[in-house]
Amino acid sequence: GKRIVGIEKFIIDNKQSDVLIITEFRNNQNKDLIINYLNEYNFKNVVTTNAEPRTNSVLIASKNKFEVKFFDELNEHKQRVIKIKNSNFSIYGCYFPQQKLKKIIFELLLDEVKNSSNENIIITGDFNTGKHYYDEKGASFYCSDYLDKLESSGMTDAWRFINKNKREYSWYSNAGNGFRIDHFFISNNLNQLISNCYYTHTYRKDKSSDHSSMTLELKS
């Protein structure tokens, strides 16, 4: 809707990226407009789900060709995860549900990590959770323990790897409480390739989005 101008700015600002992922994407009247913007800046390979126009889903755009995998076994949550894969990486773009329902997505991703140990995996998106007292001041998150399970399965929180005990938030409640709920989890063997991982708060502050964007930079 009204955020379309901000989305175009986001694409232009990040035109040097190899892959862009938009969560809470909707297959509404602006879908073709957004895809045209992406194509204009050389993101020629775009995939999204066939979700209903009022249902939040995921869009992934890449400058390079990829294989794509959908997860119909998630049933009513099948629009929440898309996997793309090329010779270098397997990337999961995710938009997690609220509260305990996000367990369904975590369980699927843990199975994917277990069954794809030979792949360089990147899991990213809006997790709608974080670690108690680290990614929020209190302990209100649901399914926070699954972040520990991801780490135990051989994945690294890329932002925390770079920033250690730093506090920074990617979303704020109406009461003004901050939460870090957008993440990059990457295979441990990719840690040495991380050159940066950071949030850009501009889009949240100018209300192009209610989340800050997140960027992962890997050495070639």
C-alpha positions as CSV (number, residue, x, y, z in Angstrom):
1,G,0.0,0.0,0.0
2,K,1.4,3.3,1.1
3,R,4.8,1.7,1.8
4,I,5.5,1.0,-1.9
5,V,7.6,4.1,-2.3
6,G,9.8,3.0,0.7
7,I,10.1,-0.5,-0.8
8,E,11.4,1.0,-4.1
9,K,13.9,3.0,-2.1
10,F,15.0,-0.1,-0.3
11,I,15.6,-1.9,-3.6
12,I,17.6,1.0,-5.0
13,D,19.6,1.4,-1.7
14,N,20.5,-2.3,-1.9
15,K,21.0,-2.8,-5.6
16,Q,24.5,-3.9,-5.0
17,S,23.3,-7.0,-3.1
18,D,23.2,-10.5,-4.6
19,V,20.0,-11.5,-2.9
20,L,17.1,-9.6,-1.4
21,I,14.4,-11.1,0.8
22,I,11.1,-9.4,1.7
23,T,9.0,-10.8,4.5
24,E,5.3,-10.0,5.1
25,F,5.1,-9.8,1.3
26,R,1.6,-9.9,-0.2
27,N,0.4,-11.1,-3.6
28,N,-1.8,-8.0,-4.0
29,Q,-2.1,-5.3,-6.6
30,N,1.5,-4.1,-5.9
31,K,3.2,-7.5,-6.6
32,D,4.0,-6.8,-10.2
33,L,5.2,-3.3,-9.4
34,I,7.6,-4.6,-6.9
35,I,8.9,-7.4,-9.2
36,N,9.4,-4.8,-12.0
37,Y,11.5,-2.7,-9.6
38,L,13.5,-5.7,-8.8
39,N,14.0,-6.7,-12.4
40,E,15.0,-3.1,-13.2
41,Y,18.0,-3.4,-10.8
42,N,19.1,-6.8,-12.2
43,F,17.2,-9.0,-9.7
44,K,16.0,-11.2,-12.6
45,N,15.2,-14.3,-10.6
46,V,12.2,-13.7,-8.3
47,V,10.2,-16.3,-6.4
48,T,7.3,-16.0,-4.0
49,T,4.5,-18.3,-2.9
50,N,0.9,-18.5,-4.2
51,A,-0.5,-17.1,-0.9
52,E,-3.8,-15.3,-0.9
53,P,-3.6,-11.5,-1.4
54,R,-4.2,-10.7,2.3
55,T,-1.8,-13.4,3.6
56,N,1.7,-12.4,4.6
57,S,4.3,-14.5,2.8
58,V,8.0,-14.3,1.6
59,L,9.6,-13.1,-1.6
60,I,13.2,-13.9,-2.6
61,A,15.0,-12.0,-5.4
62,S,18.4,-12.9,-6.7
63,K,20.8,-11.8,-9.5
64,N,21.8,-15.4,-10.0
65,K,19.7,-18.4,-11.0
66,F,18.7,-20.9,-8.3
67,E,16.7,-24.0,-7.6
68,V,13.6,-23.4,-5.4
69,K,11.9,-25.6,-2.8
70,F,8.5,-25.0,-1.2
71,F,7.2,-26.7,1.9
72,D,3.7,-27.8,1.4
73,E,4.0,-30.1,4.4
74,L,3.6,-26.9,6.5
75,N,0.0,-26.8,5.4
76,E,-1.6,-23.5,6.5
77,H,1.9,-22.2,7.1
78,K,3.4,-23.2,3.8
79,Q,3.7,-19.6,2.6
80,R,6.1,-18.8,5.4
81,V,9.3,-20.5,4.1
82,I,11.0,-20.6,0.7
83,K,14.4,-22.3,0.1
84,I,16.6,-21.3,-2.8
85,K,19.8,-23.1,-3.7
86,N,22.7,-22.7,-6.0
87,S,26.2,-24.2,-6.2
88,N,27.4,-22.0,-3.2
89,F,24.5,-21.6,-0.7
90,S,21.2,-22.9,0.4
91,I,19.1,-19.9,1.6
92,Y,15.9,-20.1,3.6
93,G,13.7,-17.0,3.6
94,C,11.3,-17.1,6.6
95,Y,8.4,-15.3,8.2
96,F,7.6,-17.1,11.5
97,P,4.2,-17.1,13.0
98,Q,3.4,-15.7,16.5
99,Q,3.7,-17.4,19.9
100,K,3.9,-21.2,20.0
101,L,3.0,-21.7,16.4
102,K,6.5,-20.8,15.4
103,K,7.6,-24.2,16.7
104,I,6.3,-25.7,13.4
105,I,8.8,-23.7,11.4
106,F,11.7,-24.3,13.8
107,E,11.1,-28.1,13.6
108,L,11.1,-28.0,9.8
109,L,14.3,-26.0,9.7
110,L,16.1,-28.2,12.2
111,D,15.2,-31.2,10.0
112,E,16.5,-29.4,7.0
113,V,19.8,-28.6,8.7
114,K,20.2,-32.2,9.9
115,N,19.5,-33.6,6.4
116,S,21.6,-31.1,4.5
117,S,24.8,-31.1,6.4
118,N,26.9,-30.9,3.2
119,E,25.2,-27.5,2.2
120,N,26.3,-24.0,3.2
121,I,23.0,-23.0,4.8
122,I,21.7,-19.5,5.5
123,I,18.4,-19.1,7.4
124,T,17.1,-15.5,7.6
125,G,14.0,-13.5,8.1
126,D,11.5,-12.4,10.7
127,F,11.8,-15.1,13.4
128,N,9.4,-13.2,15.8
129,T,11.6,-14.4,18.7
130,G,15.0,-13.9,20.2
131,K,17.0,-14.8,23.3
132,H,15.7,-13.7,26.7
133,Y,17.6,-10.8,28.3
134,Y,19.9,-10.5,25.2
135,D,17.5,-9.7,22.4
136,E,14.9,-8.1,24.8
137,K,15.1,-6.6,28.3
138,G,12.9,-9.3,29.8
139,A,11.8,-12.8,29.0
140,S,8.7,-12.6,26.9
141,F,9.7,-14.5,23.8
142,Y,8.0,-17.7,22.7
143,C,10.2,-20.6,21.5
144,S,13.4,-18.8,22.4
145,D,15.0,-22.2,23.2
146,Y,14.9,-23.1,19.5
147,L,17.6,-20.6,18.8
148,D,19.8,-22.7,21.1
149,K,18.8,-25.8,19.2
150,L,19.8,-24.2,15.9
151,E,23.2,-23.4,17.4
152,S,23.5,-26.9,18.7
153,S,22.8,-28.2,15.2
154,G,25.8,-26.3,13.8
155,M,24.4,-22.9,13.0
156,T,25.7,-19.5,14.1
157,D,23.8,-16.3,14.8
158,A,25.9,-14.1,12.4
159,W,25.0,-10.8,14.0
160,R,25.9,-12.0,17.5
161,F,29.1,-13.5,16.2
162,I,30.2,-10.0,15.1
163,N,28.6,-8.0,17.9
164,K,29.1,-10.3,20.9
165,N,27.1,-8.8,23.9
166,K,25.9,-5.7,22.1
167,R,22.2,-4.7,22.4
168,E,20.3,-3.6,19.3
169,Y,16.7,-4.0,18.3
170,S,15.0,-4.5,15.0
171,W,11.4,-4.0,16.0
172,Y,9.6,-1.9,18.7
173,S,6.2,-2.4,20.3
174,N,3.6,0.3,20.6
175,A,4.8,0.7,24.2
176,G,8.3,1.5,22.9
177,N,9.9,-1.8,24.0
178,G,12.7,-3.0,21.7
179,F,13.2,-6.6,20.4
180,R,15.8,-8.2,18.1
181,I,13.6,-10.6,16.2
182,D,15.2,-10.5,12.7
183,H,18.2,-12.8,12.3
184,F,20.8,-14.5,10.1
185,F,21.7,-18.0,11.2
186,I,24.5,-19.5,9.0
187,S,26.4,-22.8,8.9
188,N,29.4,-22.7,11.3
189,N,31.8,-23.2,8.4
190,L,30.8,-19.9,7.0
191,N,31.8,-17.9,10.1
192,Q,35.2,-17.2,8.7
193,L,33.6,-15.6,5.6
194,I,31.5,-13.0,7.6
195,S,32.8,-9.5,6.8
196,N,29.8,-7.7,8.4
197,C,26.2,-8.3,9.6
198,Y,24.2,-5.2,10.6
199,Y,20.8,-3.6,10.8
200,T,19.7,-0.4,9.0
201,H,17.1,1.4,11.0
202,T,16.2,4.1,8.4
203,Y,13.3,2.1,6.9
204,R,11.7,1.6,10.3
205,K,12.1,5.2,11.3
206,D,10.6,6.6,8.1
207,K,7.8,4.0,8.4
208,S,8.6,2.2,5.1
209,S,8.5,-0.9,7.4
210,D,7.8,-1.6,11.0
211,H,11.1,-3.6,11.0
212,S,14.7,-2.5,10.5
213,S,16.3,-4.2,7.5
214,M,19.2,-6.6,8.0
215,T,22.3,-7.2,5.9
216,L,24.8,-10.1,5.8
217,E,28.0,-9.5,3.9
218,L,30.2,-12.5,3.1
219,K,33.7,-12.5,1.6
220,S,33.9,-14.0,-1.8
